[in-house]
Amino acid sequence: MSTETFIGSAKAAEMLNVSLRTVQLWVEKGVLRAWKTPGGHRRIALKDIEAQLRQRSIQVGQQGDQLKVLIVEDTPAQRKLYQKYFEVWKLPVELCMASDGFQGLIKIGERIPDLLITDLMMPGMDGVQMIDSIKNSPNFQQLEILVVTAMDRDSREVRKLQDMGLQIIFKPIPFDEIKVLIEKRIAGQKGAPLDFRQEVF
């Protein structure tokens, strides 16, 4: 019988400083190995958790003071456009991409970004569902979220996010203004109000 050590989901979430839901997503995605007891409780390999913690330590050492930006966008062409602009800007940014809300939550669980830029209409888990999950986690309360959408300004989803106090801009994406936002964050002005030429709701 294997002598490998396994721990419960709650303990794993505590060690990794992520929500219990994030741990569950990692298990479902195969990021963490786990098995279920006869009572239905997950047991997660301690080695996998320790490997995640070591990887985080390495990333922090490599990235230094770079601003961490996560973009969640399902359209490949749109992701390439984001990538192109960030490369042209040559700013000290660690850019990460996810193709839907589910992948976005996994990326956030691996390492909390300074800024999340997300679309709303996506297959699988959409942007609203992802944001709801983030907002329900105490670990992510300080995460700044910028919503970029082609949805109607009066849509139920947009109004809901507006009521949550989120920053919302409408496509076509004003990349020049996003650059200004990124530059402000790099300059240490995190939390400064946005000043988009488009109307912000």
C-alpha positions as CSV (number, residue, x, y, z in Angstrom):
1,M,0.0,0.0,0.0
2,S,1.3,3.5,-0.8
3,T,2.6,5.6,2.0
4,E,1.8,8.9,0.2
5,T,0.1,11.4,2.4
6,F,-3.3,12.8,1.6
7,I,-5.2,15.6,3.3
8,G,-8.8,17.0,3.2
9,S,-10.0,19.7,0.8
10,A,-10.4,22.4,3.6
11,K,-6.8,21.9,4.8
12,A,-5.6,22.0,1.2
13,A,-7.5,25.3,0.6
14,E,-5.9,26.7,3.8
15,M,-2.4,25.8,2.8
16,L,-2.8,27.2,-0.7
17,N,-4.7,30.3,0.5
18,V,-7.5,29.7,-2.0
19,S,-11.2,29.0,-1.7
20,L,-12.6,25.5,-1.2
21,R,-14.3,25.9,-4.6
22,T,-10.9,26.6,-6.3
23,V,-9.5,23.4,-4.8
24,Q,-12.5,21.5,-6.1
25,L,-11.9,23.0,-9.6
26,W,-8.2,22.0,-9.5
27,V,-9.2,18.5,-8.6
28,E,-11.7,18.3,-11.4
29,K,-9.1,19.6,-13.9
30,G,-6.5,17.2,-12.7
31,V,-4.2,19.9,-11.3
32,L,-4.4,18.2,-7.9
33,R,-4.6,14.4,-7.5
34,A,-7.4,13.3,-5.2
35,W,-9.6,10.3,-4.3
36,K,-12.9,10.1,-2.4
37,T,-13.6,8.3,0.8
38,P,-16.6,6.1,1.1
39,G,-18.3,9.0,2.7
40,G,-17.7,11.2,-0.3
41,H,-14.9,13.4,1.1
42,R,-12.0,14.3,-1.1
43,R,-8.4,13.5,0.0
44,I,-5.8,15.4,-1.9
45,A,-2.1,14.4,-2.4
46,L,0.1,16.5,-0.1
47,K,3.0,16.3,-2.7
48,D,0.8,18.1,-5.2
49,I,0.1,20.9,-2.8
50,E,3.7,21.3,-1.9
51,A,4.6,21.4,-5.6
52,Q,2.1,24.2,-6.1
53,L,3.6,26.2,-3.3
54,R,7.1,25.7,-4.6
55,Q,6.0,26.8,-8.1
56,R,4.4,30.0,-6.6
57,S,7.7,30.7,-4.8
58,I,9.6,30.4,-8.1
59,Q,7.2,32.6,-10.0
60,V,7.3,35.3,-7.4
61,G,11.1,35.3,-7.5
62,Q,11.1,35.4,-11.3
63,Q,8.4,38.0,-11.9
64,G,9.5,40.6,-9.2
65,D,7.3,43.7,-9.3
66,Q,5.6,43.0,-12.6
67,L,1.9,43.8,-12.7
68,K,-0.1,40.6,-13.0
69,V,-3.0,40.9,-15.5
70,L,-5.4,38.0,-16.3
71,I,-7.6,38.3,-19.4
72,V,-10.6,36.0,-19.8
73,E,-11.8,36.0,-23.3
74,D,-13.3,33.1,-25.3
75,T,-12.6,34.5,-28.8
76,P,-9.1,33.4,-30.1
77,A,-8.8,36.5,-32.4
78,Q,-9.6,38.8,-29.5
79,R,-7.0,37.1,-27.2
80,K,-4.4,37.5,-30.0
81,L,-5.3,41.2,-30.2
82,Y,-4.8,41.7,-26.5
83,Q,-1.5,39.9,-26.8
84,K,-0.4,42.1,-29.7
85,Y,-1.2,45.3,-27.8
86,F,0.6,44.2,-24.6
87,E,3.7,43.2,-26.6
88,V,3.7,46.6,-28.4
89,W,3.4,48.5,-25.1
90,K,6.4,46.7,-23.7
91,L,5.2,47.4,-20.1
92,P,6.4,45.3,-17.1
93,V,3.3,43.1,-17.1
94,E,2.9,39.4,-16.5
95,L,0.1,38.6,-18.9
96,C,-2.0,35.5,-18.6
97,M,-5.0,34.3,-20.7
98,A,-8.0,32.1,-20.1
99,S,-10.7,31.1,-22.6
100,D,-13.7,31.0,-20.2
101,G,-14.8,31.5,-16.7
102,F,-13.8,28.0,-15.5
103,Q,-10.3,28.4,-16.8
104,G,-10.2,31.9,-15.3
105,L,-11.0,30.6,-11.8
106,I,-8.3,28.1,-12.1
107,K,-5.7,30.8,-13.1
108,I,-6.9,33.0,-10.3
109,G,-6.6,30.1,-7.8
110,E,-3.0,29.4,-9.0
111,R,-2.0,33.1,-8.5
112,I,-4.2,36.0,-7.8
113,P,-3.7,38.8,-10.4
114,D,-3.6,42.5,-9.8
115,L,-6.2,43.1,-12.5
116,L,-8.8,40.9,-14.1
117,I,-10.1,41.9,-17.5
118,T,-13.0,39.7,-18.6
119,D,-15.6,39.3,-21.3
120,L,-19.2,38.4,-20.2
121,M,-20.6,36.2,-23.0
122,M,-18.6,32.9,-23.0
123,P,-19.5,29.3,-23.4
124,G,-19.4,27.0,-20.3
125,M,-18.9,29.3,-17.3
126,D,-19.6,32.9,-18.5
127,G,-18.1,36.1,-17.0
128,V,-21.0,36.8,-14.7
129,Q,-20.8,33.3,-13.1
130,M,-17.0,33.6,-12.7
131,I,-17.4,37.0,-11.0
132,D,-20.1,35.7,-8.7
133,S,-17.7,32.9,-7.6
134,I,-14.8,35.4,-7.1
135,K,-17.0,37.8,-5.1
136,N,-18.1,35.0,-2.8
137,S,-14.5,34.2,-1.9
138,P,-12.9,36.3,0.9
139,N,-9.4,35.6,-0.6
140,F,-10.3,37.7,-3.7
141,Q,-12.1,40.7,-2.3
142,Q,-9.3,43.1,-3.3
143,L,-9.0,41.8,-6.9
144,E,-9.7,44.7,-9.3
145,I,-12.1,43.6,-12.1
146,L,-12.6,45.3,-15.4
147,V,-15.5,44.0,-17.5
148,V,-15.3,44.5,-21.3
149,T,-18.5,43.5,-23.1
150,A,-20.5,43.8,-26.3
151,M,-23.7,43.3,-24.4
152,D,-26.4,46.0,-24.3
153,R,-26.0,48.6,-21.7
154,D,-29.5,48.0,-20.3
155,S,-29.1,44.2,-20.2
156,R,-29.8,42.4,-16.9
157,E,-26.2,41.2,-16.7
158,V,-24.7,44.6,-17.2
159,R,-27.1,46.2,-14.6
160,K,-26.2,43.5,-12.1
161,L,-22.5,44.1,-12.4
162,Q,-23.1,47.8,-12.3
163,D,-25.0,47.4,-9.0
164,M,-21.9,45.4,-7.7
165,G,-19.8,48.5,-8.4
166,L,-17.7,47.0,-11.1
167,Q,-16.1,49.0,-13.9
168,I,-17.7,48.2,-17.3
169,I,-16.6,49.3,-20.8
170,F,-18.1,48.4,-24.1
171,K,-16.6,47.0,-27.2
172,P,-14.9,47.9,-29.5
173,I,-12.2,47.8,-26.8
174,P,-10.5,51.2,-26.1
175,F,-7.0,49.7,-25.9
176,D,-5.4,53.2,-25.4
177,E,-7.4,53.6,-22.3
178,I,-6.5,50.2,-21.0
179,K,-2.9,51.1,-21.5
180,V,-3.4,54.2,-19.3
181,L,-5.0,52.0,-16.6
182,I,-2.0,49.5,-16.8
183,E,0.5,52.4,-16.6
184,K,-1.3,53.8,-13.5
185,R,-1.2,50.4,-11.8
186,I,2.5,50.0,-12.6
187,A,3.2,53.5,-11.2
188,G,1.6,52.4,-7.9
189,Q,-1.7,54.2,-8.3
190,K,-3.8,51.0,-7.7
191,G,-7.3,52.0,-6.9
192,A,-7.3,55.2,-8.8
193,P,-10.5,55.9,-10.7
194,L,-10.7,55.0,-14.4
195,D,-11.0,57.8,-16.9
196,F,-12.2,56.1,-20.1
197,R,-13.3,58.2,-23.0
198,Q,-16.2,55.8,-23.4
199,E,-18.9,56.1,-20.8
200,V,-18.3,53.8,-17.8
201,F,-21.3,52.2,-16.1
